[in-house]
Amino acid sequence: MKTAARFLVSGRVQGVSFRAGTRQQAQALGLDGIARNLEDGRVEVIVHGEAAAIDTLAQWLQHGPPNARVERIRRERWLAPVEAGFSVA
C-alpha cells in the first residue's frame, strides 16, 4: 500500500552527508521524495511509496550516516503530492 510521510530530523544532521545518504537509501527502497536542510538546523524528509519501505527508511533515519548524531525524529502523515524521483535541496 502506497502512502507518504514527512520526517523532521534534529541533531547533528547538516554538513554530514545526511541528505545524500537519505537519497541513496530512499532510491534503493524505491521511494520518491525530497530531503532538504531547514534554517533551524533540522533536515526535512518527505517520502512517498510503499509503507514498508517508508518504515525501513524511518529506521535508517534514526542513525543516519556515520558522522551524523540524530537526537530526535518527528514523523507526520503527508497528504500533498510528491514528485517522482528523489531530490536533495
C-alpha positions in Angstrom: 0.0 0.0 0.0 1.4 3.4 -1.0 1.5 6.2 1.5 3.5 9.3 2.2 5.3 10.7 5.3 7.2 13.7 6.5 10.1 13.4 8.9 11.8 16.2 10.8 15.2 15.1 11.9 17.1 17.0 14.7 20.6 16.8 15.9 23.9 17.0 14.0 22.3 16.3 10.7 23.6 19.2 8.5 27.0 19.1 6.9 27.4 15.3 7.5 26.0 13.9 4.2 22.7 13.3 5.8 20.6 14.4 2.8 22.8 12.5 0.3 22.7 9.3 2.5 18.9 9.7 2.7 18.6 10.0 -1.0 20.7 6.8 -1.5 18.6 4.9 1.0 15.3 6.1 -0.4 16.3 5.3 -4.0 17.4 1.8 -3.0 13.9 1.4 -1.4 12.1 2.7 -4.5 10.8 5.8 -2.7 10.1 9.2 -4.2 10.6 12.4 -2.3 13.0 15.1 -1.1 15.5 15.8 1.7 16.3 19.4 2.5 18.0 21.4 5.2 15.9 23.7 7.2 17.1 27.1 8.6 16.7 25.8 12.2 19.3 23.1 11.7 16.9 20.2 11.1 16.6 18.1 8.0 13.1 17.6 6.4 12.5 14.4 4.6 9.3 13.9 2.6 8.8 10.4 1.0 6.1 8.6 -1.0 6.0 4.9 -1.7 5.2 1.5 -0.1 4.5 1.7 3.6 7.1 -1.0 4.5 9.8 0.9 2.5 9.0 4.1 4.4 9.2 2.2 7.7 12.6 0.9 6.6 13.8 4.4 5.8 12.5 5.6 9.1 14.7 3.1 10.9 17.8 4.3 8.9 16.9 7.9 9.8 17.2 7.1 13.5 21.0 6.9 12.9 21.8 8.4 9.5 25.3 8.3 8.0 28.3 7.7 10.2 29.1 11.3 11.1 25.5 12.2 12.0 24.2 12.4 15.5 20.4 12.1 15.4 18.7 13.4 18.6 15.1 13.4 17.6 12.8 12.4 14.7 9.2 13.6 14.3 7.1 11.6 11.8 3.9 13.0 10.3 1.4 11.8 7.7 1.9 13.7 4.4 -1.1 14.4 2.2 0.3 16.7 -0.5 1.6 15.3 -3.8 5.2 14.2 -4.1 7.1 14.4 -7.4 8.6 11.3 -9.0 12.2 10.6 -8.2 14.2 11.7 -5.1 15.9 15.1 -4.8 18.1 16.9 -2.4 17.6 20.6 -1.9 
